[in-house]
Amino acid sequence: MATETVAKPRTSARVGVQKFGTFLSGMIMPNIGAFIAWGLITALFIEKGWIPVAELGGFGTNADGGPNVGIVGPMVTYLLPILIAYTGGRMVYDVRGGVVGAIATMGVIAGTDSPMFIGAMIMGPLGAWTMKQIDRLWDGKIRPGFEMLVNNFSAGIWGAVLALGGFYGLSYLVKWFTDRAGEVVEFLVNNGLLPLTSIFIEPAKVLFLNNAINHGVLTPLGIQQSLEQGKSILFLLEANPGPGLGILLAYMFFGRGAAKASAPGAAIIHFLGGIHEIYFPYVLMKPILILAAIGGGMAGIATMAITNSGLVAPAAPGSIIAVLAQTSRDSYVGVILAVILATAVSFLIAAVILRTSKDKGDDDLSAATSRMEAMKGKKSSVSSALTGEQAGNSGAQPGTVLTRPVQNIVFACDAGMGSSAMGASVLRNKIKAAGFPDVKVTNSAIANLSDSYDVVVTHQDLTERAQPRTASAVHYSVDNFMNSPRYEEIVELVRSSNTEGAATGTGTTAALADDVQPAAAATTAAPAHGAHTAEPAAAVEGKGVLLRESVILNGTSHDRDAAIDEAGKLLLDRGAVDVSYVHAMHEREESVSTYMGSFLAIPHGTNDAKEHINHSAVSIIRYPEGIDWGGKQVKFVVGVAGINNEHLHILSSIAKIFTNKAQVAQLEEASTVDEVLELFGKVNS
């Protein structure tokens, strides 16, 4: 049995850099759309663009003889920095922090004539953090009725103070730093040394440290350079897909086993999808292949430097499509050649390594997990749990107990748009194929996670950073993003939690997403703790939700659609719904199956059909021989129409009965309607 191993202290520096990079990317990545918009407008309308327009590109003179301002300059000077500052401030102190951070950044912007991206990345979080500390000083001390007055004026006053400080102080420091950093880049370019940056960038990518470099330094400097020269080589130092593609091509031709078989799919995802993380495990299976990535990166950078090529804006994700979309008008030949040569050099080096090595890279991708941990000097506690003996939940963090149906899954990575987007897509398809299309699977940056998810999936090297933000979730770690065995475990967890019910017996009712209000989970769990008073069958009937005439022990239908009609007719006959609701029950079934497991189906209308409900009601029909329900055998069909929480007592009873095999047997053997009503009454008491 695998045992949990505490992370070694020597990894703290790496994790610290990762956290810093994650925070930086958390400010940049949500605003990539704005960067792309600026890049497209720049490429089209500046004086050297595809469609020069003086009024838009900001060149030439206007009708009054003054210079055209255009929208290219104001976007990069004001819009982009303020968006970054607001995002960073909001990450620290919600909307209040975002507003104060944006105000503070305006002072830095006005204090210099250069784009203040670095200033925004400082002032946004700083303004939010200081505002948070100030609010703590009078927390709980404000007289009732004066909260809004104090909050608004404190934010305004402190924002003004920070704006003045940025104008008279920080703007000069940031300008000095930006100029010195630009001089370093210029020195490297002029002396042909820029390709050497691949020695640091390519290993940093594999270790998930690239965001600190790319978003902390290269993107701000690249924007400055692009504004002055119309393009920048810096945008493609890290985003070039060539080095990773070369390695994957080498595995396609000279690898073995699972690595060779999966390399073609990985290459497509990497090159077209821009998800560079897909090739990391292939490198870590044979760490010396990092030389191929470095060689390819150097070849690509050298090619762009020689051809004086560049992009007008960041290419994110690093797809060849995004790269070409942001390529400067005069740089297509150089950029395409840089990608081709980077691929070729990386392929040749990787091919030589694979051909001359006794180990042809035939390990499966999961074996790269141990190599990754050994190379980084770290053993993840969660990845230890993945190899444990928990059936169907072996990927869960030790001590984590899921007490609710899985309804909300997030795949998280550094930036929230690369590996997480691909992983979420793969996992979403698997969960849909398993018959649970209403389980929500999303992707997110780790920095944007909140403790509102049931399951969190991350690369095993990022899990320890995601755990503190989502302490109540079950965590799974994966070592590759295409076919991790963890996906099957998650699907099984979804299946078991949504068909057999969680520990409190709420699994069935939680699946009624359209009819059960948010309080349903708490309501269904409450009877087990005595929150409701004893409520015999007669009292249940008295509520008018479940009546004697709404229970049939021997249904006459032979298929799913007919059974829905039969259950709907009972609701219709009672005047609980109109005929449109019955139609909506079929519509719901076509989109999402209401089969719950344990021979139970609970057909009900769509969310839009609630207006066709007159009062809450439940109908119960038993089919002793069973009917086919989308490939599942169903013996009990429960028609549901609910307004507010009036029907939740019955749903609670249904959930408890159908998560208890003995009670299901009692229901199967019941010979009278009274036995059915009594059974529900006993459970509800």
Secondary structure, 3 states (H helix, E strand, C coil): CCCCCCCCHHHHHHHHHHHHHHHHHHHHHHHHHHHHHHHHHHHHHCCCCCCCCHHHHCCCECCCCCECCCCHHHHHHHHHHHHHHHHHHHHHHHHHHHHHHHHHHHHHHHCCCCCCHHHHHHHHHHHHHHHHHHHHHCCCCCCCCCHHHHHHHHHHHHHHHHHHHHHHHHHHHHHHHHHHHHHHHHHHHHCCCHHHHHHHHHHHHHCCCHHHHHHHHHHHHHHHHHHHHCCEHHHHCCCCCHHHHHHHHHHHHHCCHHHHHHHHHHHHHHHHHCCHHHHHHHHHCCHHHHHHHHHHHHHHHHHHHHHCCCECCCCCCCCHHHHHHCECCCCHHHHHHHHHHHHHHHHHHHHHHHHHCCCCCCCCHHHHHHHHHHHHCCCCHHHHHHCCCCCCCCCCCCCCCCCCCCCEEEEEECCCCCHHHHHHHHHHHHHHHCCCCCCEEEEEEHHHCCCCCCEEEEECCCHHHHHHHHCCCEEEEECCCCCCHHHHHHHHHHHHHHHCCCCCCCHHHHCCCCCCCCCHHHHHHHHHHCCCCCCCHHHHHHCCCCCHHHEECCCCCCEHHHHHHHHHHHHHHCCCECHHHHHHHHHHHHHCCCEEECCEECCECCHHHHHHECCCEEEEEEEEEEEEECCEEEEEEEEEECCCCCCHHHHHHHHHHHCCHHHHHHHHHCCCHHHHHHHHHHHHC
